[in-house]
Amino acid sequence: MTNKIFGTAINCMDGRVQIPVTDWLRNQYGVDYVDMITEPGPVRFLAEGKDSWVIASIQRRLEISVNRHKSELVAIAGHHDCAGNPVPKETQLEQILAAIKTVERWNFKVRVIGVWVNENWEVQEVN
C-alpha cells in the first residue's frame, strides 16, 4: 500500500450514502481509499456536543485514520432522509458547518470539509 492516499469520511451509518461519498471523495480529491467512520446522524453529535462518549469515539477513530493511514482530508457528511438525524436539510447544513469547527478544534492538521448527499444520492460540498 505504499504511496496510496487516504481520506476519511465521518458519515452516517445509512448504507445508501457510503458509496456516493466514497466515489465523490475519490473523484474530487484523488484519494485512493476512504476510511469510513459511521454513526447514525453524526453531524448532530458533532454539532451539539452533548454525547461526549460518541464524540470521543469518533475522535479516537479519526486519530487512527490520521496517524496510521496518514489521512489528510476529512469529510463530514449529512444526507437527505436521515433516520438518525431527522431534521430539515437547512438544519443539517448548519450542523455540518458546526461539526467542521468541532473537528478542526481537535488539531489533527488535516483539511476538514462538509458534504451533503441529496435525494438523488449526489454529493455536494458544503461551504
Secondary structure, 3 states (H helix, E strand, C coil): CCCCCEEEEEEECCCCCHHHHHHHHHHHHCCCEEEEEEECCHHHHHHHCCCHHHHHHHHHHHHHHHHHHCCCEEEEEEECCCCCCCCCHHHHHHHHHHHHHHHHCCCCCCEEEEEEECCCCCEEEEC
